[in-house]
């Protein structure tokens, strides 16, 4: 198969969800004693039948994480470059229909934000923009990467999906990784939440990781926005997507993120609630499914939840995040994309990690420039 869509189209959402709910305790037990899990095992571990086994899952997840990653935690920080957007998304504060002041950082403002973050110790940065091709297209993103590449070992972007040749250009200029979340793999629900703009094209977004793989990107980040549809089905399709990509683009690294729907200007209530217990179950299921995968946790989650989850499978964490352009030093009062839950400073999060005997990693490799 040359595209994930070919595989994806052979699956039915309702049948896949039912097959998850039909999993039994015996199938969960069988999955827990296997060294190498398949997609059916993953279904069992995210099923309601796995709830009584959560403590056992957490223990095994912790052991596998320590075995593969040691007692370490990678620190990263998001930096929002622009809140301009041409899409309508029901769950996002940057949606085109929201009447908010729009801002795109200048070179001087980008460097001011970078100076603030470097003083905190960050060496891995995530650049984020709304999806506005005319304002923050490839030329703007390329310029931002060139502007800051000498100051960071690792530059990741979370921006509008691009064409393969555009990704190749950014890789040549220092881009390391791209995060691209499908939001939901339910085609009809996806359309409901993305009625207008380029993002309304479900298939183009679905094909983005394929274009990234062909462009030779170092790392691809996957995920779904939990709350738009049933989290179990979306997680299964994320796992399906991951396994396809690992087999097809085997030189590329992969990560999984776990964003839950958060309040924003205009607000959208989750269609399907994902409890804290559900999220712990999912994180542990992914660790048991793939002991090498990087699992990331943002400041969307609460201080208490993050304190407990850092030893159960997570390998990368952010701190002191601002989700508005210029939020660190330029325009701290401007509108955020969504509300942050864990508002602790970087120093406080670092101390929390050290208190749990975790070594904070700011730089895990040297990028040759």
Secondary structure, DSSP 8 states (H G I E B T S, - for coil): --SHHHHHTT--HHHHHHHHHT--HHHHHHHHT-SS--HHHHHHHHSGGGGGGHHHHHHHHHHHHHHHH-SEEEEEEEEEEE-----B-TT-TT-TTS-----B--HHHHHHHHHHHHHHT--EEEEEE-S-HHHHSHHHHHHHHHHHGGG-SEEEEE-S---HHHHHHHHHTT--EEE---B-S-HHHHHHH--BSGGG-HHHHHTHHHHHHHHT-SEEEE-B-BTSS-HHHHHHHHHHHHHHHHHHSTTSEEEEE--B----TT----SS---HHHHHHHHHHHHHH-TTSEEEE-TTS-HHHHHHHTTTT--EEE-S---STTTTTT-TTS--SS--S----HHHHHHHHHHTT-EEES-SS----
